[in-house]
Amino acid sequence: MSGKIVFFEGRNFQGRSYECMSDCSEISSHLGRCSSCRVESGTFMVYDQPNFTGQQHLLTRGEYPEYQNTIGFNECIQSCRMVPEHKGPFKMRIYERANFEGQMQELTDDCDSIQDQYQMSDMQSCNVIEGYWLMFEQPNFEGRMSYLKPGKYRNLKEMSSEDMKFNSIRRITESV
């Protein structure tokens, strides 16, 4: 199933619009500004900086007439990435230290607190084997988030400009 998101220059779906059905690394090349959007189908990760960088937020089907208030971005959406639909099992390995060292835990489901559930002091690397995941800065899926697709992540500290520590992990399913 493909996705479709429509960006609008003005709040409340006003002004020029741009339809996107795949990844877009620079929305400003299509619109002078993006102040509202509508996800017509699929799931999208949106970013407040071009090239899929900066603060991230997951958008599912629905309307976002003034997304600055609802998702907490101070600036406009600058880029977006479509999150593929995943049918099947979810699996990832998390490691206490960079380069897949230290204590390792295998996850197949959401984890609302890495420290409480696994007694890990930190999580600095991971290997996403199956599925698409969101890592959150705070327990209970709160705070800033980062999107992970299948692959090896040797140093999670390099994923954000700030020294962000991850405390909870959620699978991206249709019901997120």
Backbone as a chain_set.jsonl record, in Angstrom:
{"seq": "MSGKIVFFEGRNFQGRSYECMSDCSEISSHLGRCSSCRVESGTFMVYDQPNFTGQQHLLTRGEYPEYQNTIGFNECIQSCRMVPEHKGPFKMRIYERANFEGQMQELTDDCDSIQDQYQMSDMQSCNVIEGYWLMFEQPNFEGRMSYLKPGKYRNLKEMSSEDMKFNSIRRITESV", "coords": {"N": [[0.841, -1.183, 0.0], [0.55, 2.176, -0.829], [1.477, 5.482, 0.309], [0.122, 8.779, 0.98], [0.64, 12.164, 1.387], [-0.32, 15.509, 1.894], [0.933, 18.685, 1.698], [0.514, 22.037, 2.856], [0.876, 25.548, 2.273], [-0.263, 27.475, 3.983], [-1.814, 27.726, 7.268], [-4.486, 25.552, 8.396], [-4.991, 24.227, 5.965], [-4.72, 25.987, 3.801], [-3.819, 28.003, 0.92], [-1.134, 27.381, -1.474], [-0.467, 23.962, -2.434], [1.245, 20.798, -2.024], [1.509, 17.559, -3.134], [2.65, 14.492, -1.906], [3.997, 11.307, -2.403], [6.027, 9.713, -1.692], [9.395, 9.59, -0.379], [10.643, 12.836, 0.467], [13.201, 14.997, 0.293], [13.501, 17.723, 0.501], [11.196, 19.869, 1.075], [10.896, 22.574, 0.72], [11.659, 23.104, -1.876], [9.393, 22.781, -3.289], [7.345, 24.183, -2.033], [7.029, 27.42, -0.575], [6.748, 27.558, 2.14], [5.643, 25.4, 4.757], [2.807, 24.919, 6.488], [0.647, 23.418, 7.318], [-0.76, 20.092, 7.101], [-2.058, 17.089, 5.549], [-2.523, 13.732, 6.036], [-3.379, 11.409, 3.838], [-3.231, 8.704, 3.314], [-1.352, 5.917, 4.533], [1.759, 6.104, 6.456], [3.927, 8.56, 7.723], [7.17, 9.833, 8.441], [8.06, 12.927, 9.6], [10.272, 15.745, 9.347], [12.002, 18.517, 10.875], [14.036, 19.675, 9.53], [15.845, 19.888, 6.381], [16.68, 17.013, 4.286], [16.041, 14.785, 5.888], [16.703, 15.247, 8.592], [17.16, 16.599, 11.93], [14.581, 17.44, 14.347], [12.083, 14.919, 14.747], [8.891, 13.507, 13.822], [6.182, 11.243, 13.935], [3.6, 10.818, 11.649], [0.327, 9.756, 11.207], [-2.57, 8.631, 9.364], [-4.712, 11.361, 8.933], [-5.654, 14.79, 9.826], [-3.706, 17.736, 10.111], [-4.015, 20.675, 10.995], [-2.709, 22.806, 12.244], [0.071, 22.027, 12.793], [2.266, 22.787, 14.33], [1.388, 23.251, 16.905], [0.321, 20.754, 17.561], [2.291, 18.75, 17.134], [4.6, 19.843, 18.064], [6.686, 21.121, 16.657], [8.79, 23.902, 16.163], [9.481, 25.127, 13.85], [8.845, 24.904, 10.282], [7.736, 21.904, 8.565], [10.303, 20.301, 6.916], [11.235, 18.1, 5.509], [10.263, 14.747, 4.519], [9.621, 11.283, 5.117], [8.392, 8.292, 3.841], [6.972, 5.701, 5.728], [7.329, 2.365, 5.31], [4.781, -0.169, 5.148], [4.69, -2.807, 7.435], [4.338, -6.207, 7.564], [4.358, -8.922, 9.545], [6.794, -10.472, 11.765], [8.466, -8.568, 14.372], [11.745, -7.566, 15.177], [14.6, -6.748, 17.01], [17.915, -6.05, 18.175], [19.331, -4.665, 21.012], [22.063, -2.822, 22.352], [24.211, -2.109, 25.089], [26.497, -0.546, 24.786], [28.39, 1.319, 22.293], [29.142, 0.056, 18.963], [28.041, -2.508, 19.156], [28.587, -3.669, 21.65], [28.891, -4.756, 25.109], [26.128, -5.356, 27.391], [23.447, -7.159, 25.856], [20.171, -7.15, 24.533], [17.282, -8.737, 23.188], [14.551, -7.613, 21.34], [11.111, -8.046, 20.61], [8.825, -6.795, 20.849], [7.104, -3.795, 22.015], [8.824, -1.599, 24.31], [8.526, 0.025, 27.243], [10.3, 1.099, 29.061], [13.612, 0.957, 28.963], [15.609, 0.954, 30.923], [14.215, 0.067, 33.257], [13.045, -2.399, 32.437], [15.168, -3.943, 31.384], [17.386, -3.383, 32.918], [19.479, -1.878, 31.864], [21.993, 0.502, 31.668], [22.359, 2.289, 29.611], [21.716, 2.71, 26.091], [23.453, 2.283, 23.29], [23.903, 1.264, 20.76], [22.395, -0.633, 18.077], [20.757, -3.337, 16.313], [18.531, -3.544, 13.876], [16.518, -5.993, 12.902], [14.062, -6.956, 11.863], [11.192, -5.175, 10.772], [9.924, -1.811, 11.502], [10.846, 0.789, 13.678], [10.417, 3.051, 16.494], [12.424, 5.035, 18.493], [12.442, 6.495, 21.676], [13.164, 9.394, 23.627], [12.422, 9.541, 26.302], [11.008, 7.501, 28.984], [7.991, 5.503, 28.504], [7.297, 6.145, 25.884], [7.665, 8.885, 25.263], [8.697, 12.294, 24.565], [11.416, 13.421, 22.41], [11.914, 11.666, 19.284], [13.306, 8.973, 17.308], [13.493, 7.475, 14.135], [13.834, 4.158, 13.074], [14.874, 1.963, 10.597], [15.235, -1.346, 9.105], [18.545, -2.436, 9.709], [22.01, -1.897, 10.712], [23.069, -0.069, 13.469], [25.692, 1.422, 14.596], [26.473, 3.472, 16.351], [24.421, 5.17, 18.237], [24.479, 7.698, 19.307], [25.387, 9.36, 17.333], [23.208, 9.863, 15.786], [21.683, 12.094, 16.404], [21.872, 15.666, 16.814], [22.085, 16.595, 19.378], [23.139, 15.225, 22.535], [21.445, 12.756, 22.838], [19.692, 10.464, 24.818], [18.268, 7.251, 24.718], [15.237, 5.884, 25.902], [12.889, 4.395, 25.625], [11.161, 2.135, 23.379], [9.242, 1.604, 20.478], [7.293, -0.39, 18.288], [6.482, 0.291, 14.874], [3.38, 0.127, 13.9], [0.239, -0.354, 12.188], [-1.564, 0.674, 14.008], [-0.257, 2.592, 15.515]], "CA": [[0.0, 0.0, 0.0], [1.335, 3.403, -0.871], [1.004, 6.552, 1.162], [-0.027, 10.085, 0.364], [0.562, 13.281, 2.316], [-0.456, 16.778, 1.19], [1.429, 19.819, 2.477], [-0.084, 23.321, 2.493], [1.667, 26.699, 2.719], [-0.922, 28.155, 5.097], [-2.499, 26.918, 8.277], [-5.847, 25.117, 8.06], [-5.038, 23.717, 4.591], [-4.885, 27.141, 2.914], [-2.706, 28.343, 0.041], [-0.613, 26.371, -2.397], [-0.272, 22.645, -1.829], [2.163, 19.87, -2.681], [1.209, 16.17, -2.811], [3.86, 13.676, -1.829], [3.668, 9.894, -2.268], [7.273, 9.003, -1.394], [10.304, 10.431, 0.402], [10.946, 14.161, -0.08], [14.308, 15.5, 1.113], [13.466, 19.181, 0.64], [9.86, 20.355, 0.737], [10.995, 23.989, 0.32], [11.819, 23.207, -3.328], [8.037, 22.705, -3.844], [6.526, 25.189, -1.358], [7.813, 28.415, 0.154], [6.585, 27.288, 3.564], [4.656, 24.352, 5.02], [2.201, 25.239, 7.781], [-0.331, 22.402, 7.691], [-0.698, 18.934, 6.21], [-3.093, 16.066, 5.667], [-2.079, 12.401, 5.623], [-4.548, 10.748, 3.265], [-3.022, 7.266, 3.483], [0.008, 5.561, 4.925], [2.411, 6.668, 7.633], [5.088, 9.355, 7.331], [8.02, 10.486, 9.427], [8.36, 14.272, 9.125], [11.466, 16.307, 9.969], [12.01, 19.98, 10.843], [15.191, 20.102, 8.744], [15.952, 19.152, 5.109], [17.481, 15.783, 4.209], [15.658, 13.83, 6.925], [17.469, 15.534, 9.807], [16.492, 17.448, 12.914], [13.523, 16.855, 15.152], [11.244, 14.023, 13.964], [7.583, 13.159, 14.374], [5.447, 10.28, 13.129], [2.233, 11.222, 11.317], [-0.531, 8.723, 10.64], [-3.723, 9.171, 8.629], [-5.429, 12.39, 9.666], [-5.426, 16.185, 9.463], [-2.834, 18.492, 11.001], [-4.253, 22.041, 10.527], [-1.684, 23.672, 12.836], [0.884, 20.975, 13.391], [3.223, 23.306, 15.308], [0.789, 23.052, 18.225], [0.015, 19.354, 17.845], [3.467, 17.877, 17.18], [5.659, 20.516, 18.79], [7.749, 21.725, 15.852], [8.822, 25.362, 16.152], [9.656, 25.522, 12.452], [8.05, 24.163, 9.294], [8.2, 20.596, 8.119], [11.257, 20.531, 5.836], [11.406, 16.881, 4.727], [9.426, 13.646, 5.002], [9.977, 9.935, 4.655], [7.286, 7.354, 3.98], [7.293, 4.505, 6.502], [6.681, 1.219, 4.662], [3.941, -1.027, 5.975], [5.392, -4.049, 7.758], [3.509, -7.335, 7.995], [5.248, -9.982, 9.986], [7.366, -10.278, 13.096], [9.389, -7.467, 14.657], [12.89, -8.07, 15.937], [15.8, -5.915, 17.055], [18.834, -6.27, 19.295], [19.875, -3.415, 21.542], [23.334, -3.02, 23.062], [24.51, -1.089, 26.096], [27.575, 0.334, 24.328], [28.579, 1.472, 20.848], [29.761, -1.054, 18.231], [27.406, -3.766, 19.543], [29.311, -4.208, 22.805], [28.198, -4.692, 26.392], [24.905, -6.141, 27.531], [22.574, -7.199, 24.679], [18.814, -7.65, 24.725], [16.539, -8.869, 21.944], [13.177, -7.141, 21.482], [10.137, -8.389, 19.579], [7.644, -6.017, 21.194], [7.389, -2.478, 22.57], [9.463, -1.555, 25.625], [8.244, 1.363, 27.755], [11.448, 1.591, 29.822], [14.776, 0.088, 28.799], [16.294, 0.853, 32.212], [13.439, -0.76, 34.184], [12.794, -3.747, 31.936], [16.387, -4.705, 31.107], [18.46, -2.913, 33.787], [20.576, -1.358, 31.054], [22.262, 1.9, 32.014], [22.287, 3.09, 28.4], [21.614, 1.96, 24.852], [24.261, 3.08, 22.369], [23.908, 0.697, 19.411], [21.335, -1.626, 17.879], [20.628, -4.0, 15.028], [17.12, -3.75, 13.554], [16.488, -7.164, 12.04], [12.779, -6.963, 11.16], [10.221, -4.167, 11.141], [10.283, -0.401, 11.634], [10.752, 1.099, 15.096], [10.655, 4.401, 16.991], [13.092, 5.118, 19.788], [12.043, 7.714, 22.361], [14.091, 9.976, 24.586], [11.941, 9.331, 27.67], [10.18, 6.298, 29.163], [6.575, 5.558, 28.132], [7.152, 6.642, 24.513], [7.525, 10.341, 25.352], [9.858, 13.088, 24.188], [11.883, 13.345, 21.02], [11.957, 10.299, 18.77], [14.11, 8.67, 16.125], [12.969, 6.402, 13.3], [14.814, 3.135, 12.704], [14.47, 0.943, 9.634], [16.185, -2.455, 9.229], [19.954, -2.114, 9.501], [22.879, -1.863, 11.888], [23.347, 1.28, 13.964], [26.872, 1.229, 15.445], [26.592, 4.508, 17.372], [23.174, 5.933, 18.252], [24.766, 9.09, 19.684], [25.626, 10.107, 16.098], [21.943, 10.059, 15.082], [21.093, 13.4, 16.68], [22.866, 16.709, 17.085], [22.264, 16.647, 20.829], [23.537, 13.959, 23.144], [20.162, 12.193, 23.231], [19.699, 9.123, 25.384], [16.995, 6.622, 24.392], [14.703, 5.205, 27.071], [11.795, 3.488, 25.298], [11.15, 1.735, 21.971], [7.923, 1.145, 20.036], [7.152, -0.872, 16.913], [5.57, 1.081, 14.071], [2.325, -0.719, 13.358], [-0.863, 0.444, 11.669], [-2.315, 1.287, 15.103], [0.544, 3.556, 16.295]], "C": [[0.884, 1.243, 0.0], [0.713, 4.456, 0.04], [0.885, 7.848, 0.388], [-0.191, 11.129, 1.462], [0.511, 14.558, 1.477], [-0.035, 17.891, 2.141], [0.806, 21.108, 1.954], [0.78, 24.457, 3.039], [1.055, 27.371, 3.942], [-1.503, 27.19, 6.105], [-3.9, 26.579, 7.793], [-6.017, 24.809, 6.576], [-5.293, 24.818, 3.561], [-3.642, 27.316, 2.041], [-2.301, 27.204, -0.875], [-0.397, 25.053, -1.667], [0.71, 21.83, -2.655], [1.817, 18.461, -2.194], [2.484, 15.345, -2.876], [3.441, 12.225, -1.597], [4.915, 9.039, -2.046], [8.136, 9.925, -0.526], [10.518, 11.769, -0.301], [11.997, 14.802, 0.82], [14.279, 17.011, 1.321], [12.123, 19.739, 0.162], [9.913, 21.802, 0.257], [11.244, 24.156, -1.182], [10.452, 23.144, -4.034], [7.119, 23.784, -3.284], [7.437, 26.168, -0.628], [7.808, 28.159, 1.652], [5.555, 26.17, 3.705], [4.088, 24.585, 6.409], [1.09, 24.295, 8.207], [-0.204, 21.23, 6.712], [-1.833, 17.974, 6.513], [-2.491, 14.753, 5.184], [-3.318, 11.659, 5.146], [-4.445, 9.233, 3.344], [-1.573, 7.023, 3.871], [0.467, 6.248, 6.201], [3.674, 7.371, 7.175], [5.85, 9.84, 8.558], [8.339, 11.852, 8.842], [9.503, 14.84, 9.958], [11.418, 17.832, 9.879], [13.236, 20.55, 10.134], [15.208, 19.329, 7.42], [16.788, 17.877, 5.264], [17.273, 14.843, 5.389], [16.481, 14.003, 8.199], [16.651, 16.427, 10.734], [15.452, 16.684, 13.708], [12.579, 16.066, 14.249], [9.894, 13.826, 14.642], [6.868, 12.229, 13.401], [4.021, 10.778, 12.911], [1.504, 10.054, 10.676], [-1.722, 9.404, 9.965], [-4.474, 10.182, 9.503], [-5.064, 13.777, 9.183], [-4.629, 16.892, 10.547], [-2.911, 19.966, 10.586], [-3.253, 23.061, 11.07], [-0.706, 22.762, 13.567], [1.901, 21.499, 14.39], [2.689, 23.089, 16.727], [0.6, 21.579, 18.557], [1.242, 18.461, 17.913], [4.69, 18.555, 17.779], [6.814, 21.049, 17.974], [7.665, 23.237, 15.98], [8.869, 25.884, 14.728], [8.739, 24.689, 11.566], [8.583, 22.744, 9.119], [9.093, 20.847, 6.903], [11.494, 19.303, 4.959], [10.51, 15.795, 5.315], [9.893, 12.337, 4.388], [8.765, 9.036, 4.874], [7.763, 6.126, 4.751], [6.579, 3.328, 5.846], [5.836, 0.424, 5.648], [4.683, -2.337, 6.204], [4.384, -5.082, 8.24], [4.464, -8.459, 8.355], [5.842, -9.658, 11.332], [8.273, -9.046, 13.16], [10.533, -8.032, 15.49], [14.027, -7.066, 15.859], [16.62, -6.292, 18.28], [19.378, -4.911, 19.715], [21.099, -3.734, 22.394], [23.61, -1.822, 23.96], [25.556, -0.09, 25.61], [27.64, 0.373, 22.802], [29.25, 0.227, 20.271], [29.298, -2.424, 18.713], [28.138, -4.458, 20.693], [28.489, -4.035, 24.074], [26.966, -5.571, 26.393], [24.05, -6.032, 26.275], [21.216, -7.745, 25.092], [18.137, -7.734, 23.365], [15.083, -8.485, 22.199], [12.337, -7.638, 20.314], [8.84, -7.61, 19.8], [8.069, -4.665, 21.753], [8.039, -2.606, 23.95], [9.307, -0.14, 26.168], [9.349, 1.934, 28.639], [12.604, 0.594, 29.729], [15.483, -0.124, 30.138], [15.543, -0.077, 33.167], [13.313, -2.204, 33.712], [14.063, -4.579, 31.785], [17.561, -4.326, 32.002], [19.699, -2.496, 32.998], [20.769, 0.111, 31.397], [22.126, 2.817, 30.805], [22.087, 2.145, 27.22], [22.332, 2.795, 23.797], [24.391, 2.499, 20.97], [22.781, -0.321, 19.311], [21.402, -2.197, 16.474], [19.144, -4.27, 14.814], [17.06, -4.858, 12.509], [15.2, -7.206, 11.214], [11.883, -5.853, 11.683], [10.806, -2.768, 11.22], [9.941, 0.021, 13.053], [10.929, 2.59, 15.343], [11.344, 4.283, 18.336], [12.756, 6.474, 20.387], [13.057, 8.1, 23.423], [13.702, 9.653, 26.028], [11.176, 8.016, 27.77], [8.744, 6.567, 28.701], [6.331, 6.264, 26.802], [6.9, 8.152, 24.462], [8.81, 11.013, 24.88], [10.229, 12.935, 22.729], [12.036, 11.895, 20.594], [12.898, 10.195, 17.58], [13.55, 7.427, 15.45], [14.094, 5.448, 12.927], [14.189, 2.161, 11.718], [15.48, -0.195, 9.74], [17.608, -2.034, 8.859], [20.704, -2.1, 10.81], [23.229, -0.419, 12.216], [24.453, 1.169, 15.019], [26.987, 2.25, 16.581], [25.358, 5.406, 17.328], [23.392, 7.392, 18.637], [24.991, 9.959, 18.448], [24.333, 10.414, 15.342], [21.318, 11.428, 15.323], [22.19, 14.397, 17.014], [23.099, 16.857, 18.584], [22.671, 15.269, 21.334], [22.281, 13.294, 23.712], [20.337, 10.769, 23.724], [18.322, 8.514, 25.126], [16.522, 5.765, 25.559], [13.518, 4.291, 26.802], [11.765, 3.263, 23.784], [9.765, 1.195, 21.638], [7.987, 0.681, 18.579], [6.217, 0.077, 16.16], [4.605, 0.113, 13.403], [1.214, 0.2, 12.853], [-1.586, 1.199, 12.78], [-1.509, 2.3, 15.914], [-0.101, 4.902, 16.276]], "O": [[1.853, 1.329, 0.755], [-0.431, 4.327, 0.478], [1.451, 8.009, -0.693], [-1.039, 11.0, 2.345], [1.213, 14.676, 0.472], [-0.572, 18.024, 3.241], [0.595, 21.256, 0.751], [1.347, 24.349, 4.126], [1.78, 27.793, 4.843], [-1.663, 26.0, 5.836], [-4.436, 27.231, 6.897], [-7.065, 25.095, 5.996], [-5.995, 24.604, 2.572], [-2.557, 26.842, 2.379], [-3.013, 26.212, -1.032], [-0.174, 25.021, -0.456], [0.97, 22.127, -3.821], [1.829, 18.195, -0.992], [3.291, 15.493, -3.794], [2.634, 11.939, -0.712], [4.881, 7.817, -2.188], [7.647, 10.926, -0.003], [10.569, 11.824, -1.53], [11.718, 15.114, 1.978], [14.952, 17.527, 2.213], [11.951, 20.04, -1.019], [9.065, 22.22, -0.531], [11.056, 25.252, -1.71], [10.359, 23.418, -5.231], [6.215, 24.252, -3.977], [8.493, 25.785, -0.123], [8.761, 28.505, 2.35], [4.685, 26.021, 2.847], [4.805, 24.462, 7.402], [0.632, 24.363, 9.347], [0.383, 21.364, 5.637], [-2.472, 18.03, 7.563], [-2.007, 14.666, 4.055], [-4.198, 11.322, 5.939], [-5.463, 8.547, 3.432], [-0.688, 7.825, 3.571], [-0.313, 6.877, 6.918], [4.413, 6.849, 6.34], [5.258, 10.206, 9.573], [8.831, 11.943, 7.718], [9.684, 14.473, 11.119], [10.864, 18.383, 8.927], [13.452, 21.762, 10.135], [14.65, 18.234, 7.34], [17.505, 17.7, 6.249], [18.21, 14.183, 5.838], [16.905, 13.021, 8.81], [15.594, 16.938, 10.363], [15.442, 15.454, 13.74], [12.301, 16.48, 13.123], [9.764, 13.956, 15.859], [6.944, 12.411, 12.186], [3.32, 11.118, 13.864], [1.994, 9.442, 9.727], [-1.845, 10.629, 10.003], [-4.824, 9.898, 10.649], [-4.271, 13.937, 8.255], [-4.844, 16.678, 11.74], [-2.01, 20.469, 9.915], [-2.983, 24.071, 10.42], [-0.663, 22.731, 14.797], [2.369, 20.733, 15.232], [3.454, 22.78, 17.64], [0.709, 21.193, 19.721], [1.247, 17.496, 18.679], [5.716, 17.905, 17.981], [7.844, 21.405, 18.546], [6.572, 23.799, 15.91], [8.351, 26.962, 14.438], [7.957, 23.873, 12.053], [9.719, 22.434, 9.477], [8.683, 21.529, 5.964], [11.904, 19.432, 3.806], [10.055, 15.898, 6.454], [10.473, 12.296, 3.303], [8.182, 9.02, 5.958], [8.827, 5.578, 4.464], [5.349, 3.292, 5.826], [6.146, 0.357, 6.838], [5.241, -2.909, 5.268], [3.664, -4.853, 9.212], [5.28, -8.883, 7.537], [5.448, -8.685, 11.975], [8.77, -8.56, 12.144], [10.33, -8.857, 16.38], [14.377, -6.59, 14.778], [16.095, -6.783, 19.28], [19.825, -4.117, 18.887], [21.165, -4.766, 23.062], [23.284, -0.682, 23.63], [25.51, 1.084, 25.979], [27.02, -0.441, 22.118], [29.853, -0.559, 21.002], [30.063, -3.389, 18.685], [28.287, -5.68, 20.702], [27.522, -3.273, 24.11], [26.782, -6.417, 25.518], [23.932, -4.955, 25.69], [21.119, -8.677, 25.891], [18.385, -6.904, 22.49], [14.46, -8.965, 23.146], [12.792, -7.65, 19.171], [7.883, -7.747, 19.038], [9.259, -4.416, 21.943], [7.831, -3.589, 24.66], [9.887, 0.799, 25.622], [9.342, 3.128, 28.939], [12.57, -0.473, 30.341], [15.905, -1.237, 30.455], [16.161, -0.919, 33.819], [13.458, -3.131, 34.509], [14.045, -5.785, 32.028], [18.641, -4.899, 31.858], [20.828, -2.738, 33.424], [19.806, 0.878, 31.414], [21.812, 3.998, 30.956], [22.267, 0.934, 27.341], [21.879, 3.885, 23.448], [24.929, 3.156, 20.079], [22.276, -0.81, 20.322], [22.015, -1.624, 15.573], [18.561, -5.122, 15.485], [17.499, -4.678, 11.373], [15.239, -7.46, 10.01], [11.817, -5.615, 12.889], [12.005, -2.56, 11.035], [8.886, -0.335, 13.577], [11.507, 3.305, 14.525], [10.91, 3.532, 19.209], [12.781, 7.488, 19.689], [13.712, 7.252, 24.029], [14.575, 9.509, 26.884], [10.743, 7.472, 26.754], [8.342, 7.717, 28.53], [5.296, 6.902, 26.609], [6.04, 8.629, 23.72], [9.867, 10.387, 24.805], [9.47, 12.397, 21.923], [12.257, 11.009, 21.419], [13.237, 11.189, 16.938], [13.183, 6.455, 16.11], [15.173, 5.874, 12.517], [13.119, 1.606, 11.965], [16.5, -0.032, 10.409], [17.84, -1.374, 7.847], [20.121, -2.267, 11.882], [23.634, 0.351, 11.344], [24.188, 0.863, 16.181], [27.527, 1.943, 17.644], [25.262, 6.297, 16.484], [22.558, 8.239, 18.317], [24.803, 11.174, 18.511], [24.36, 11.152, 14.357], [20.5, 11.876, 14.52], [23.285, 14.027, 17.439], [24.2, 17.21, 19.008], [22.553, 14.274, 20.62], [22.081, 13.274, 24.927], [21.048, 9.97, 23.114], [17.309, 9.192, 25.299], [17.303, 5.01, 26.138], [13.165, 3.483, 27.662], [12.269, 4.077, 23.01], [9.184, 0.429, 22.406], [8.659, 1.295, 17.75], [5.269, 0.606, 16.74], [4.96, -0.615, 12.476], [1.26, 1.409, 13.077], [-2.163, 2.257, 12.527], [-2.015, 2.823, 16.907], [0.418, 5.845, 16.873]]}, "num_chains": 1, "name": "protein.A"}
